[in-house]
Amino acid sequence: MLPDITVFGEYTYLVTELMWGTVALVLLAYAGAWWAAARTVLVLYPFALAWDWYTLTVGVFEIPLRTGVELLGVPLEEHIFMLLVPAMVVGAHESLRKLRGPAGTEQSSDTGREAGKRA
C-alpha cells in the first residue's frame, strides 16, 4: 500500500515538488551542470507555459491538491514543475555522464565547455 500524501491538503503538490526538487538540485550539484540546466529551462519554459495554459483552459486536466496561487493563469505548482522536470533530466543525464566518464574514468564537471574542447 502506498503512503497517503494527501495529508498535506492544498500543499500536497507543492510538497512533492520540493522533495523531487531536492533530488534535482543534488544531481545538478554532483554533475556541476547548473548552466546546462538553466539553458535548457530557458528554452523549454515558454513552450511548457503555453501548453499548460492551453490544457488547463480547455479542461484537459485539473489539479485539486494545490495552493490555488496562479501566475499567468497557471498554478504556481505547474510553474515549479516546468522548471523542475528539465533540470532533473539534465542533472540525471550529466550525472550519468560524469559517472561513466571516458574509458570508465571520471569526467570534468564542466560538461558544456569540456565537451566542446574534445570535439
Secondary structure, 3 states (H helix, E strand, C coil): CCCCHHHHHHHHHHHHHHHHHHHHHHHHHHHCCHHHHHHHHHHHHHHHHHHHHHHHHHCCCCCCCCCCCEECCEEHHHHHHHHHHHHHHHHHHHHHHHHHCHHHCCCCCCHHHHHHHHC
